[in-house]
Amino acid sequence: MISGSATGVVKVWDIRDNSLKPVMSSDEAPVDPTDAGVTVKPRRVRCLTTTEETVYWGDYGVNIKAMDLKSGTEINMMPLTVRLIALGLVEIN
């Protein structure tokens, strides 16, 4: 199970054996080396989605945040508008 909080923390939980055990947390995640020196200001998590490999979340900031579920590494994504343009979902005229 994955949860987001008002403090900006995203946690991955093990729900086996009828109990909740945190197994990964964004506030303890190492930062991707390509993002070294980038400061991530924690803000209330507004939305979450996952793939088999990554959990993505958004807040009121301009970047989408992501955490690799295998390594636990947090990835600071580029601004949403830039990503949508790169995917061909938004056009700038």
N, C-alpha and C positions, 0 to 999 in steps of 0.2 A: 504494500500500500504506500502511496506517496501523499504527503501533506505539505501545505504552504501555510505561512503564519503572517500575522500582522507585523512581526519584527523582521520580515524578509527572509526567514530561514525556510528552506525546503528540506524535508527529511524523507528518507526511504525507510520503511518499517518492515520487519519480518512478522507476519501474523500467524505463523504456524503455532501449534500447541495451545491455541486459545489464549494467546497473550501477545502484547505489543512489545517488540524489541527494536529500538532504533539501530539500523545497520549502516547508515550513511547520512551525512548532514552537510548542507552547503556551507555552513559557517565553519566547518572543519576541513573543507575540501582544499587540496592544494590548487593553486592557480596554474592554468596552462602556461608553459614557458613563453609562448608567443604573446601572452598578455602581461608579461612581467612589467611591473611599474604602474599597471592600471589599477586605480582605486575603484572598488565597487561599493557604492553607498547603499546600505540595506533599506529597502522600502517595502511597505505592505504588498504581499503577493496578491495579484489580482486574477491571474489565470494560470492554469497548469495543463500541460499535455505531455504525452510520452510516446516514444517509439520503443522498440526492443532494446536499443542501445543508449538512449539519451532521454533525460527529462528536461523539458523547456518550461520557463515561466516568465511572466511579464509583470511589470509594476507600472508606476507612473513615469518611469524613466524612458529614455529613448532607445535603450538596448534591450534585446531579448537575452535572458540569461539561460545557460544550459549547463548540465552536469552529466558527464559520461558515467553511465551506470556500472560499467566494468571497472574502471580505474578510480572513480570518485572525483576525478578532476573537474573543477568548475571552468567553464568556457564563457568568456564575455563576448557575446555575439555583436555584430555590427548593427547599427540602427535598423529598425524594422522597415522603413521606407526603402533603404538601400537594398535590403534583402528581397523585398517584393519586386523591385525594379529588376534585380538580377534574375529573378525567377520568371520574369515576363508577366507578372500579375498586375503591375501598375505602370502606366505610361506617364511621362512628364512631357508636357507640350509647352 
